[in-house]
Amino acid sequence: MDSFANVLNITFFIFVDGTCDIQTLRKRVSTNILSRDSTGKRPYGILLNSTVEKFGFPCMSDESGRIDFTHHVRLCPGIEDDRVYAEHEFLDIVAKLGDFKWKESRPKWEFLIAPHVKLEGSEESCSGIAVKFHHLYVDGISLAQFLRNCIFDQPVPKLILDPVNPPLPPSTIFSNVLLALQILLLGPYISLRLLGNDYDPILTEGPLNGGKLIGRTKMDISLEMMRRIRKFHNCTTQTVLHSAFIGSLQKMAKRKGVKLPDEILAGVVFADFPYPDEFPRNNGCLGCEPVAINDSNLGDRLAKLNKSMVTLYRRKYDLKACLILQALLGMYPAALIKFCSHLFKTSYYISNVPGLDEAAKIEGNAVQLIFGIGPLFNRIRYQAGVGFYGGSFSISLYIESSKLISNRNEMENWILEFENEIRCLDKFTKAL
């Protein structure tokens, strides 16, 4: 179980004005996690547990009696507290920690601080915080809720789950019964689909080698821009992002003389809405859909991608079954979980992370930027994390180095191509 469990980490990056005081942040984190509500329960008590393997099964072990918060909130390994680091240096140091092994006797989460980081385009240094959580504790939404409620200064604005697309319609008794019947009747099909296929040997070649790279978009991808593109082309936000992702991947492949397959498996992360509470939980799942990637015409590519994304959303029974399977995993032997994880095959996935419309603060210092990345494991080597903060989207790109992108310079070129794809979509929209 260990090799599978260690890589399933969600990481949020937070950049805060001034120098972050580690002891003050540690006190805030520990106070909120140890606090009890009016009934005597600890709302964040799951963060006092460690995941362990007992008698061949994954279990939770209560570590509240011996938890050491100096381990969970600390200087980032590889960072010197008196040195100023460029943003990409900090990201590269955190990327190298992506495959490290959590200690079984400790809860699997931590805040890693770099006291002095210069963001791209800035002359002033700020503090960088990498918030690292194992996926068993949280999904992107509940981790963002934890930061909002326990880390940021109060009061903070409510999270915006999706600032572009309209809200989902409420479920009815009939729709829930129909969903249950679909899950029951289509169970074998769903199980086979989860195993994926071999569309894309180029994007998933070779074993994981630990050469991970993290970067983020630098352009202002405003809410107005995304709304304009989505509304004009009658497509989803996910479609816009997938179009930019695939278009930029094509450009990198052409530049390096790598031939891409005609179709690849695209992944989209979904959460089960309406989201029931604000406490740590993992309620997300990954849906997969084959998409064509060799359309050079922007309009045709957008239309085909939107059809794929709409098809995926309409297969709600598929996604709900993933959630049910996820809930049952704890009852399966750890060896079976590890075996099944190696059968799962997806080229890349895009995850929307909820955000804040207004700026937040930590200890009175303004938060300049927030973005998150999800896990990479087995056949999944490319991930885009989409966050919304202060009226603009930040898109992180997290990869396992490969023939297409093998170093920091190529990563930055890919990010530039990704931004250009969104600019071209916006220009294409304005021109029509």
FENLIN-V726453 format. One record per pair of residues at least 6 apart in sequence whose C-alpha atoms are under 6 Angstrom apart, sorted by the first residue. I is the first residue (numbers start at 1). J is the second residue. If there is no record, write none. Layout:
i=I j=J
i=I j=J
This chain:
i=1 j=334
i=1 j=338
i=4 j=338
i=6 j=101
i=7 j=99
i=8 j=134
i=8 j=135
i=8 j=375
i=9 j=133
i=9 j=134
i=9 j=135
i=9 j=375
i=10 j=132
i=10 j=133
i=10 j=373
i=10 j=374
i=10 j=375
i=11 j=131
i=11 j=132
i=11 j=372
i=11 j=373
i=12 j=130
i=12 j=131
i=12 j=371
i=12 j=372
i=13 j=129
i=13 j=130
i=13 j=370
i=13 j=371
i=13 j=372
i=14 j=128
i=14 j=129
i=14 j=369
i=14 j=370
i=15 j=127
i=15 j=128
i=15 j=367
i=15 j=368
i=15 j=369
i=16 j=126
i=16 j=127
i=16 j=366
i=16 j=367
i=16 j=368
i=17 j=126
i=17 j=365
i=17 j=366
i=18 j=126
i=19 j=115
i=19 j=127
i=20 j=115
i=20 j=127
i=26 j=73
i=32 j=150
i=33 j=44
i=35 j=42
i=36 j=42
i=48 j=63
i=48 j=64
i=49 j=60
i=49 j=61
i=49 j=62
i=49 j=63
i=49 j=107
i=50 j=60
i=50 j=61
i=50 j=106
i=50 j=107
i=51 j=59
i=51 j=60
i=52 j=58
i=52 j=59
i=52 j=104
i=53 j=59
i=56 j=333
i=56 j=334
i=57 j=333
i=57 j=334
i=58 j=334
i=72 j=110
i=72 j=111
i=73 j=110
i=73 j=111
i=74 j=112
i=75 j=112
i=75 j=113
i=76 j=112
i=76 j=113
i=76 j=114
i=81 j=115
i=84 j=116
i=84 j=117
i=85 j=117
i=86 j=117
i=86 j=118
i=87 j=117
i=87 j=118
i=87 j=119
i=91 j=214
i=95 j=212
i=108 j=134
i=109 j=132
i=109 j=133
i=110 j=132
i=111 j=130
i=111 j=131
i=112 j=129
i=112 j=130
i=113 j=128
i=113 j=129
i=114 j=127
i=114 j=128
i=115 j=127
i=116 j=125
i=116 j=126
i=116 j=127
i=117 j=125
i=117 j=126
i=117 j=127
i=118 j=125
i=137 j=281
i=138 j=280
i=138 j=281
i=138 j=282
i=139 j=282
i=140 j=353
i=142 j=279
i=142 j=280
i=145 j=278
i=152 j=361
i=152 j=362
i=153 j=361
i=153 j=362
i=159 j=355
i=159 j=356
i=160 j=354
i=160 j=355
i=160 j=356
i=161 j=354
i=164 j=227
i=179 j=317
i=182 j=317
i=183 j=317
i=195 j=343
i=195 j=344
i=196 j=344
i=196 j=345
i=199 j=264
i=200 j=264
i=204 j=379
i=211 j=400
i=211 j=401
i=212 j=399
i=212 j=400
i=212 j=401
i=213 j=398
i=213 j=399
i=214 j=397
i=214 j=398
i=215 j=396
i=215 j=397
i=216 j=395
i=216 j=396
i=216 j=397
i=217 j=395
i=217 j=415
i=221 j=392
i=221 j=393
i=222 j=392
i=223 j=391
i=223 j=392
i=230 j=236
i=235 j=306
i=239 j=305
i=239 j=306
i=244 j=418
i=244 j=421
i=244 j=422
i=248 j=417
i=248 j=418
i=253 j=404
i=262 j=292
i=262 j=293
i=263 j=291
i=263 j=292
i=263 j=293
i=264 j=290
i=264 j=291
i=265 j=289
i=265 j=290
i=265 j=346
i=265 j=347
i=266 j=288
i=266 j=289
i=266 j=290
i=266 j=348
i=266 j=349
i=267 j=287
i=267 j=288
i=267 j=348
i=267 j=349
i=268 j=286
i=268 j=287
i=268 j=349
i=268 j=350
i=269 j=285
i=269 j=286
i=269 j=351
i=270 j=284
i=270 j=285
i=271 j=283
i=271 j=284
i=295 j=301
i=345 j=379
i=346 j=380
i=347 j=380
i=348 j=380
i=348 j=382
i=348 j=383
i=349 j=383
i=350 j=383
i=350 j=384
i=350 j=385
i=351 j=385
i=352 j=386
i=353 j=386
i=353 j=387
i=355 j=387
i=355 j=388
i=355 j=389
i=356 j=389
i=357 j=389
i=357 j=390
i=357 j=391
i=358 j=390
i=359 j=390
i=360 j=367
i=361 j=367
i=371 j=387
i=372 j=385
i=373 j=385
i=381 j=399
i=381 j=400
i=382 j=399
i=383 j=397
i=383 j=398
i=384 j=396
i=384 j=397
i=385 j=395
i=385 j=396
i=386 j=394
i=386 j=395
i=387 j=393
i=387 j=394
i=405 j=411
